[in-house]
Structures are given as structure tokens and as C-alpha cells.
Amino acid sequence: MCGLTILRNYPNWVRTFGPIDPECKKLKKKDIITRIFSTSNRADLVNYLSAVKAMYAVPIKRPDVREKFARVCEAFGIDIGELV
């Protein structure tokens, strides 16, 4: 699959995480998620979750979406309140 197709399909994920890890520019959304969240470095996880929170700023205002995202954060041992 050409890089431009990936950019059209997953613009936020590629634009957000491509500069952090250039390999992300070649990956599908699911593979980007697997790659970036495979770290056990707490500071990196907080930064990555903060980036995801910013990417989904509008939907995360909905209580049900915010609650689901908070549970994802908790699965990594991070309180949603710690995110930027």
C-alpha cells in the first residue's frame, strides 16, 4: 500500500506518531497503536495517551467516550487527569 493511501486513511495517527517513529508512516492504524503502546516507559505512555486525547478532543467530550478512554488509560496504570 502506498504511503499516500495510508495518510488518507489514518491522517491523525500517521501525522501524530510518524515524527516520533518514522516506521509509523508505513503502518496501518492498528499497527501504529501496537507499536507505540508496546513500551513500558511510563513517561512515553503519558505522552502517547496525551497525543491520542488531543487527536480525539471533540469526541472525548462525550461522557461515554471519555469514560472508555479513562479505562484505557487505567489499563496502562495512568489516570486520565495526568494527561495534558
SETOR-17779 format. One record per residue (C-alpha): residue number from 0; x, y, z. Coordinates in nm, 4 decimals. Layout:
BEGIN
 roti     east    north       up
  NUM        X        Y        Z
...
END
This chain:
BEGIN
 roti     east    north       up
    0   0.0000   0.0000   0.0000
    1   0.1368   0.3382  -0.0927
    2   0.2204   0.5892   0.1785
    3  -0.0311   0.8409   0.0449
    4  -0.3135   0.5921   0.0871
    5  -0.2127   0.5384   0.4470
    6  -0.2037   0.9143   0.5025
    7  -0.5586   0.9457   0.3698
    8  -0.6860   0.6540   0.5784
    9  -0.5145   0.7419   0.9065
   10  -0.4052   1.1039   0.8874
   11  -0.4121   1.1811   1.2583
   12  -0.2251   0.8687   1.3657
   13   0.0425   0.8991   1.0977
   14   0.0853   1.2748   1.1427
   15   0.0957   1.2446   1.5202
   16   0.3240   0.9452   1.5588
   17   0.5224   0.9493   1.2314
   18   0.7641   1.2170   1.3566
   19   0.8204   1.0188   1.6779
   20   0.8790   0.6917   1.4962
   21   0.9317   0.7141   1.1178
   22   0.8273   0.3475   1.0805
   23   0.4730   0.4584   1.1708
   24   0.4492   0.6298   0.8320
   25   0.4391   0.2842   0.6708
   26   0.1939   0.1215   0.9136
   27  -0.1810   0.0855   0.9402
   28  -0.3605   0.2407   1.2377
   29  -0.3785  -0.0874   1.4299
   30  -0.0070  -0.1498   1.3773
   31   0.0792   0.2040   1.4873
   32  -0.1184   0.1502   1.8072
   33   0.0551  -0.1808   1.8729
   34   0.3964  -0.0286   1.8071
   35   0.3681   0.2861   2.0174
   36   0.1895   0.1312   2.3125
   37   0.4298  -0.1618   2.3412
   38   0.6580   0.0497   2.5595
   39   0.6684   0.0140   2.9355
   40   0.8183   0.3609   2.9787
   41   0.5581   0.5475   3.1835
   42   0.6606   0.8938   3.0585
   43   0.6263   0.7778   2.6970
   44   0.2850   0.6269   2.7680
   45   0.1641   0.9523   2.9244
   46   0.2889   1.1439   2.6189
   47   0.1298   0.8984   2.3739
   48  -0.2033   0.8937   2.5579
   49  -0.1969   1.2743   2.5737
   50  -0.1478   1.2809   2.1960
   51  -0.4418   1.0452   2.1434
   52  -0.6555   1.2570   2.3769
   53  -0.5729   1.5648   2.1666
   54  -0.6489   1.3802   1.8399
   55  -0.9943   1.2917   1.9693
   56  -1.0593   1.6209   2.1521
   57  -1.4145   1.6616   2.0231
   58  -1.5495   1.3072   2.0730
   59  -1.3784   1.2745   2.4109
   60  -1.6062   1.5490   2.5436
   61  -1.8898   1.2956   2.5361
   62  -1.9145   1.1262   2.8773
   63  -1.9335   0.7736   2.7320
   64  -1.6232   0.8238   2.5150
   65  -1.4348   0.9918   2.7996
   66  -1.5197   0.7008   3.0303
   67  -1.3917   0.4452   2.7762
   68  -1.0734   0.6454   2.7244
   69  -1.0250   0.6737   3.1008
   70  -1.0453   0.2926   3.1233
   71  -0.7809   0.2602   2.8514
   72  -0.5549   0.4948   3.0463
   73  -0.6171   0.2983   3.3666
   74  -0.5187  -0.0220   3.1868
   75  -0.1735   0.1359   3.1497
   76  -0.1752   0.2472   3.5139
   77  -0.2286   0.6108   3.4214
   78  -0.5039   0.8386   3.5472
   79  -0.6692   1.0440   3.2735
   80  -0.6073   1.3517   3.4898
   81  -0.2322   1.3101   3.4352
   82  -0.2650   1.3765   3.0636
   83  -0.2001   1.7142   2.9066
END
